[in-house]
Amino acid sequence: MKTVLDILRGIVIGLANVIPGVSGGTMMVSMGIYDTIIDCINNLFRKFKESLRTLWPYLLGMAIAILAGSLLLKEAFDNYPLPTNALFIGLILGSLPIIWAQIKGEKINAAHVLIFLVFAAVVIVPKVIANQGYGAKQAADTDLLHLLLYFVLGVIASASMVVPGISGSMMLKIFGYYETIVTDTLGGTVKEVLAGNLANLGHALLVLLPFGIGIVVGILGVAKLIGWLLKRWKGYTYSAILGMVAASPVVILMDKSNWLMEEAATGNLVPRYAAFPTGIVIVSLVMLVLGFFVALKLGGEPEKDTAK
């Protein structure tokens, strides 16, 4: 049963990683497994068997969710953005008691508050930038410069898997490579392979391999830093995490797609609803509550400090 639950937790983390504005690290915190995963990543080579035994259900769930999410989530967000976002907001809000439990034993001072506010801003500012119209879709070129760029983007995207509150998908969107890499190349390739068409597989691998290598390198590097910070300044580190996680619902609600949609004929943004969408709002509130209780259920008891 624990293995099944861990696979489900991995699916939640994987889905979060492909959604702009939502952080896989936030989902790890929400389910009370953040310290455990960071510890396993940091000890992957020193305690390979033990670490892999812990990580494999999460990795399997993430792989399933990322492959399926690159296809299905686009449909969910295109057609039902508010209820879909509400589910993830509920998951995030359900994580706050778990994060607070890591800090409440400490005496809160001005430094805790300042760190909270600074890192909340770190999450919100990229979304403000994205809303200003940056992030035009870029072509999936495969010259050497672009291959190096995909590696760097992979390192940046890895932040969403390790640092709670930081959305790597949002950063990809700001640079104009979210659709290029996630929905077009990854999602499009999965769709073509399932249909038996392998004609574009080589081009897709040229894009995805350097990106994937960048993700692995980024995860290993950032996890080391997080583990070091948790060991030495746990209260301040969790104050930063709390700021980023608390700001995440704000970022999600800032997404224009909740209320606007792209007109097929012109490409212009037009109102999604002709009148106040009472039914959609009710469904969204239900999804919000569902997400909150799912986070509490999957989270269980707050973790002990396992960072080494």
SESEVO-382769 format. One record per atom (N, C-alpha, C, O): x, y, z; residue in one letter. Coordinates in steps of 0.2 Angstrom, whole numbers, plus 5000, padded with zeros to 4 digits. Layout:
XYZA/...
//
This chain:
500449945000M/500050005000M/500450065000M/500350114997M/501050065004K/501450125004K/501750134997K/501850194995K/501950084994T/502250094987T/501750124982T/501950174978T/501150104983V/500550134978V/500450204980V/500450244976V/500450224987L/500450294989L/500950334986L/500950394984L/501550304986D/502150344984D/502150354977D/502350404974D/501950304973I/501850314966I/501350374964I/501450414960I/500750374968L/500250424968L/500550494969L/500450544966L/500950494974R/501350554976R/501750574971R/501850634969R/502150534967G/502550544962G/502150574956G/502350624952G/501550544955I/501050574949I/500950644951I/500950684946I/500750664957V/500550734959V/501150774958V/501150834955V/501750754960I/502450794959I/502550804951I/502650864949I/502450754947G/502550754940G/502050804937G/502250844932G/501450804938L/500950844936L/501150914937L/501050964933L/501350934943A/501550994945A/502151024941A/502151084939A/502550974939N/503151004936N/503051024929N/503451064926N/502451004926V/502351024919V/501751084919V/501551104913V/501551104925I/501151164925I/501451224926I/501751234932I/501451274922P/501751344923P/501451374930P/500851374930P/501851394934G/501551424940G/501551374946G/501451404952G/501551314945V/501551264951V/502251224951V/502551214946V/502451214957S/503151184958S/503051114961S/502651104965S/503451074958G/503451004960G/503751004967G/503550954971G/504251044969G/504551044976G/503951064981G/503951044986G/503451114979T/502951124983T/502551064985T/502351054990T/502451024980M/502050964981M/502350914985M/502050874989M/503050914985M/503450864989M/503350894996M/503250855001M/503350954998V/503250985004V/502550965006V/502450955012V/502050975002S/501350975004S/501150895006S/500750885010S/501550855004M/501450785005M/501950755011M/501950695012M/502350805013G/502750785019G/503350735017G/503650705021G/503550745011I/504150695009I/504750735006I/505150705003I/504750805007Y/505250845004Y/505950825007Y/506450815003Y/506050825014D/506650815017D/506950745015D/507550735013D/506450695014T/506650625013T/506950625006T/507450595004T/506650655001I/506850654994I/507550694993I/507950664990I/507550754996I/508250784996I/508750744999I/509350744996I/508650715004D/509150675008D/509350615003D/509950595002D/508850585000C/509050524995C/509450544989C/509850514987C/509250604986I/509650634981I/510350644983I/510850634979I/510450674989N/511150694991N/511550634993N/512150634992N/511150574994N/511550514996N/511550464991N/511650404992N/511350484985L/511150434979L/511750394978L/511750334976L/512350424978F/512950384976F/513350354982F/513650294981F/513250384988R/513550354994R/513050294997R/513350244999R/512450304996K/511950244998K/511450234992K/510850244993K/511750204987F/511350194981F/510750154982F/510250174980F/510850094984K/510250044985K/509750074989K/509150074987K/509950104995E/509450125000E/509050184997E/508450194997E/509450234993S/509150294990S/508650274985S/508150304984S/508950224980L/508550204975L/507850174977L/507350174974L/507950134982R/507350094985R/506750144987R/506150134986R/507050204990T/506550254992T/506250294986T/505650314986T/506750304981L/506550354976L/506150324970L/505750364967L/506250254969W/505950234962W/505150244962W/504950254956W/504750234967P/504050244966P/503850314964P/503450324960P/504250364967Y/504150434966Y/504350444958Y/503950474955Y/504950414956L/505150424949L/504650394944L/504550424939L/504450334946L/503950304941L/503350344941L/503050354935L/503050374946G/502450414946G/502550474942G/502150494938G/503150504943M/503350564940M/503350554932M/503150594928M/503650504930A/503750484923A/503050474920A/502950504914A/502650434923I/501950424921I/501550494920I/501250514915I/501650534925A/501250604925A/501550654920A/501150684917A/502250654919I/502550704914I/502350684907I/502150724903I/502350614906L/502150594899L/501450604898L/501250634892L/501050584902A/500250594901A/500050664902A/499650694898A/500450704907G/500250774908G/500350814902G/500050864901G/500950804898S/501150844892S/500550834887S/500450884883S/500150784887L/499550774883L/498950794886L/498550834883L/498750774892L/498150784895L/498050854898L/497450884898L/498550874902L/498450944905L/498350994901L/498051044902L/498650994894K/498551054890K/497751054888K/497451104888K/497450994888E/496750994887E/496351024893E/495851064892E/496551004899A/496251024905A/496251104906A/495751134907A/496851124904F/496951194905F/496651234900F/496451294901F/496651214894D/496351244888D/495551254889D/495251304888D/495251194892N/494551194893N/494251214900N/493751244900N/494651194905Y/494351204912Y/494951224916Y/495151194921Y/495251284915P/495851314918P/495651324926P/496051314930P/495151354927L/494951374934L/494851314939L/495251314944L/494451264937P/494451204941P/495151174942P/495251144947P/495451164936T/496151134937T/496651164941T/496951134945T/496651234940N/497051274945N/496851274952N/497251264957N/496151264953A/495951264960A/496151204964A/496251204970A/496151144960L/496451084963L/497151094965L/497251074971L/497551124961F/498251134963F/498351184969F/498751174973F/497951234969I/497951284975I/497751244981I/498051254986I/497251204981G/497051164987G/497651124989G/497751114995G/497951084985L/498551044986L/499051094990L/499351064995L/499151154987I/499651194990I/499451214997I/499851215002I/498851244998L/498651265004L/498651205010L/498751225015L/498551145007G/498551095012G/499251075014G/499351045019G/499751105011S/500451095013S/500651145018S/501151135022S/500351205019L/500551255024L/500651235031L/501151245034L/500151195034P/500251165041P/500851125041P/501251125047P/501051085036I/501651045037I/502251085037I/502751075040I/502251135033I/502851185033I/502951215039I/503451225042I/502351245042W/502351285048W/502651235054W/502951265058W/502451175053A/502651125059A/503451125059A/503751105064A/503751135054Q/504551135054Q/504851205057Q/505451205058Q/504451255057I/504651315060I/504451335067I/504751365071I/503851315069K/503551335075K/503851325081K/503751365086K/504351285081G/504751275087G/505251325088G/505551335094G/505451365083E/505951425084E/505551485086E/504951495085E/506051535088K/505751595090K/505851635083K/506351645081K/505251665081I/505151705075I/505451775076I/505251805081I/505951795072N/506251855072N/506151895065N/505851865061N/506451955065A/506351995059A/506651965053A/506451975047A/507151925054A/507551895048A/507051835045A/507051835039A/506651805049H/506251755047H/505651785042H/505551765037H/505451845045V/504951885041V/505251905034V/504851905029V/505851935035L/506151965029L/506251915024L/506151925018L/506551855026I/506651805021I/505951775018I/505951765012I/505451775022F/504751755019F/504551805014F/504351775008F/504651865015L/504351915010L/504851915004L/504551924998L/505451915005V/505951914999V/505751854994V/505751864988V/505751794997F/505651734993F/504951724990F/504751694985F/504451764994A/503751764991A/503851804984A/503451794979A/504151864985A/504251904979A/504651864973A/504551884967A/505151824975V/505551784970V/505051744966V/505151734960V/504451724969V/503951684965V/503551724961V/503351704955V/503351784964I/502851824960I/503051864954I/502751874949I/503751884955V/504051934950V/504051894943V/503851924938V/504251834942P/504251804936P/503551804932P/503551804926P/503051794937K/502351794934K/502151854931K/501851864926K/502351914935V/502251974933V/502551994926V/502252024922V/503151964925I/503551974919I/503251944914I/503151964908I/502951874915A/502651834910A/502051874908A/501851864902A/501651904912N/501051934911N/501152004907N/500652024904N/501752024906Q/501852084902Q/501952064895Q/502052114891Q/501852004893G/501851984886G/502551954884G/502651934878G/502951944888Y/503651904887Y/503451834886Y/502951804888Y/503851794882G/503751724881G/503451704875G/503151654875G/503651734869A/503351714863A/503651644861A/504251634863A/503251604858K/503551534857K/504151534852K/504151574847K/504651494854Q/505251494850Q/505251424846Q/504951384848Q/505651424841A/505751364837A/506151314840A/506651334844A/506051254839A/506451194841A/507051184837A/507051124834A/507451234836D/508051224832D/508551174835D/508551164841D/509051144831T/509451094834T/510151104832T/510551054832T/510351164831D/511051184830D/511451184837D/511051174842D/512051184837L/512451174843L/512251224849L/512251204855L/512151284847L/511951344851L/511351324855L/511251334861L/510851304851H/510251284854H/510251224859H/509951214864H/510651174857L/510751114861L/511051134868L/510851104873L/511551184868L/511751204874L/511251244878L/511251244884L/510851284874L/510251314877L/509751274881L/509551284886L/509651214877Y/509151164880Y/509451134887Y/509051124892Y/510151124887F/510451104893F/510351154899F/510151134904F/510451214897V/510451274902V/509651274905V/509551284910V/509251274900L/508551274902L/508351214906L/507851224910L/508651154905G/508551094909G/508751114916G/508451094921G/509351144917V/509551154924V/509051204927V/508951194933V/508851254923I/508351304926I/507751264928I/507451284934I/507451224924A/506851194925A/506851144931A/506351134934A/507451114932S/507551074938S/507351104945S/507251074950S/507451174945A/507251204951A/506551194953A/506351184959A/506051184948S/505351164950S/505351094953S/504851084957S/505851054952M/505750984955M/506050984962M/505950934966M/506451034964V/506851034970V/506651094975V/506651084981V/506551154972V/506451214976V/505751224977V/505451244971V/505451214982P/504651234983P/504551304981P/504851354983P/504051314977G/503751374975G/504051404969G/503751444966G/504651374967I/504951404960I/504651354955I/504751294955I/504351384950S/504051344944S/504551344938S/504651394935S/504851294937G/505251284931G/504951294925G/505151324920G/504251274925S/503851274919S/503751354917S/503651374911S/503651394923M/503551464922M/504151494919M/504051534914M/504751474921M/505351504918M/505351484911M/505551524907M/505251424909L/505251404902L/504751444898L/504851464892L/504151464901K/503651504898K/503951574896K/503751604891K/504251604901I/504551664901I/505051674895I/505051714891I/505451614894F/505951614889F/505651594882F/505951604877F/505051574882G/504651554876G/504751484874G/504651464868G/505051444879Y/505151374877Y/504751324880Y/504851264880Y/504151344884Y/503751294887Y/503351254882Y/503351194882Y/503051284877E/502651244872E/503151214868E/503051154866E/503751244866T/504251214862T/504451144864T/504451094861T/504651144871I/504851084874I/504351034877I/504350974875I/503851064881V/503451024884V/502850994880V/502750934879V/502451044877T/501851024874T/501950994867T/501650954865T/502351034863D/502551014856D/502950954855D/502850904852D/503550964858T/504050914857T/503950854861T/503850794858T/503850854868L/503750804872L/503050774871L/502950714869L/502550814872G/501850794871G/501750774864G/501350714863G/501950804859G/501850794852G/502150724850G/501950684846G/502750714853T/503150654851T/502850594854T/502750544851T/502550594860V/502150544864V/501550524859V/501450464858V/501250574857K/500650564853K/500850524847K/500450484844K/501350554843E/501550524837E/501850444838E/501650404834E/502150434843V/502450364845V/501850324846V/501850264843V/501350344850L/500750304851L/500450284845L/500050234844L/500450334840A/500150324834A/500550284829A/500350264823A/501150264831G/501650224827G/502050264822G/502350234818G/502050334823N/502450374818N/503050394822N/503050424827N/503650364819L/504350384822L/504750424818L/505350434819L/504450464813A/504750504808A/505150564812A/505750574810A/504850594817N/505150644820N/505450634826N/505650674830N/505550564828L/505850544834L/506550574835L/506750594841L/506950574830G/507650594830G/507750664832G/508150684836G/507350704829H/507350774830H/507150794838H/507450834841H/506650754840A/506350764847A/506850744852A/506950784857A/507250694850L/507750674855L/508350724855L/508650734861L/508450754850L/509050804850L/508850864854L/509250904857L/508150874855V/507950934859V/507850904867V/508050944871V/507650844868L/507450824874L/508050794878L/508050804884L/508550764875L/509150734878L/509550794882L/509650784888L/509750844879P/510150894882P/509750924888P/509950944893P/509050934886F/508650964891F/508550914898F/508650934903F/508550854896G/508450804902G/509150794906G/509150794912G/509750804902I/510350804906I/510450864910I/510650854916I/510150924908G/510150984912G/509750974918G/509950994923G/509150944917I/508750934923I/509150884928I/509150904934I/509450834926V/509850794931V/510350824934V/510450824941V/510750864931V/511350904933V/511050954938V/511350964944V/510550994936G/510251044941G/509951014947G/510051044953G/509650954947I/509350924953I/509850904958I/509850914964I/510450874955L/510950854960L/511250914963L/511450914969L/511450964959G/511751024962G/511251064967G/511551084972G/510651074965V/510251114969V/510051074976V/509951104981V/509951004975A/509850964981A/510350964986A/510250974992A/511050974984K/511550974988K/511551044992K/511651044998K/511351094989L/511351164992L/510751164997L/510851185003L/510151134995I/509551135000I/509751095006I/509551115011I/510051035005G/510250995010G/510751025015G/510651015021G/511151065012W/511651105017W/511351155021W/511451165026W/510851185017L/510451245021L/510051215026L/509951245032L/509651155025L/509251125030L/509651105036L/509351105041L/510251085035K/510651055040K/510851115045K/510951105051K/511051175042R/511351225046R/510851285048R/510851305053R/510351295043W/509851345045W/509151325043W/508851355039W/508951275046K/508251245045K/507751295045K/507351295041K/507751335051G/507151375052G/507151435046G/506551445044G/507751465045Y/507751515039Y/507551485033Y/507251515029Y/507851425031T/507651385025T/506951375024T/506651385019T/506651355029Y/505851345029Y/505451405029Y/504951405026Y/505751455031S/505451525031S/505451545023S/504951575021S/505951535020A/506051545013A/505551505009A/505151525004A/505551435011I/505051385007I/504351415009I/503951405004I/504151435015L/503551455016L/503351515012L/502751515010L/503751555011G/503651615007G/503451605000G/503051624997G/503851554997M/503751534990M/503151494989M/502751504985M/502951444994V/502351404994V/501751454995V/501251444991V/501751495000A/501251545001A/501051584995A/500451604994A/501551604991A/501451644985A/501251614979A/500951644975A/501351544979S/501151504973S/500351514971S/500251524965S/499851504976P/499151514974P/499051584971P/498651594966P/499451634973V/499351704970V/499551704963V/499251734959V/500151674962V/500351664955V/499851624950V/499751644945V/499651574953I/499151534949I/498551574947I/498251574942I/498251614952L/497651654951L/497851714946L/497351744943L/498451734946M/498651784941M/498651764934M/498751804929M/498551704933D/498651674926D/497951694922D/497451684924D/498051734917K/497551764913K/497051704910K/496551724908K/497351644909S/496951594906S/496351574910S/495951544907S/496351594916N/495751574920N/495151614918N/494551584918N/495251674915W/494651714913W/494651734906W/494151754903W/495251724902L/495351744895L/495551674891L/495751634894L/495351684885M/495551624880M/495751654874M/495551714872M/496151614870E/496351634863E/495851624858E/495651564857E/495651674855E/495151664849E/495551634843E/496051654841E/495251574841A/495551534836A/495751574829A/496251564826A/495251614827A/495351654821A/495851704821A/496251714816A/495851744826T/496351804826T/496951794831T/497451824830T/496851744836G/497451734841G/497351784846G/497851784851G/496851834846N/496751884852N/496451844858N/496151794857N/496651874864L/496351854870L/495651884871L/495551944870L/495151844872V/494451864873V/494151834879V/494451784882V/493651864882P/493351834889P/493151764888P/492851744883P/493351724893R/493151654892R/492451644894R/492151594891R/492151684898Y/491451674900Y/491051744898Y/491251794899Y/490451734895A/489951784894A/489651824900A/489551884900A/489551784905A/489251804911A/489651774917A/490051724916A/489551794923F/489851764929F/489751684929F/489151664929F/490251644929P/490251574928P/490051544935P/490551514938P/489451544937T/489251524944T/489451444944T/489751424949T/489251404939G/489351334940G/490151324940G/490351274944G/490551354936I/491251344936I/491551364943I/492051324945I/491351414946V/491551434952V/491451384957V/491851364962V/490851354957I/490651304962I/491051244961I/491351214966I/491151224955V/491551164954V/492351174956V/492651134959V/492551234955S/493251254957S/493251254965S/493851234967S/492751274968L/492851274975L/492851204978L/493151184983L/492451154975V/492451084976V/493151054975V/493451024979V/493451074969M/494151054968M/494651084973M/495151044975M/494551144975L/494951174980L/494951134986L/495451114989L/494351114989V/494251074995V/494551004994V/494850984999V/494450974988L/494750914987L/495450914987L/495750864990L/495750964984G/496450964984G/496750974991G/497250944992G/496451014995F/496651025002F/496650965006F/497150945009F/496150925005F/496150865009F/496550805006F/496850765010F/496650805000V/497150754997V/497850774999V/498250725001V/498050835000A/498650855002A/498750835009A/499250805011A/498250845013L/498250825020L/498350745021L/498750715025L/497950705016K/497950635017K/498650605014K/498950565017K/498950635009L/499550615006L/500150635010L/500650605010L/500050695014G/500550715018G/500650675024G/501250665026G/500150655028G/500250625034G/500550665039G/500450725040G/500950635043E/501350665049E/501950705046E/502250685041E/502050765048P/502650805046P/503250765047P/503350725052P/503750775043E/504350735043E/504850755049E/504850815051E/505250705051K/505750725055K/506350755050K/506350755044K/506850785054D/507350815050D/507850755048D/508150725052D/507850745041T/508250685039T/508850715034T/509250675032T/508950775034A/509450805029A/510150785033A/510250795039A/510550765029K/511250745031K/511750785029K/512350785030K/
//
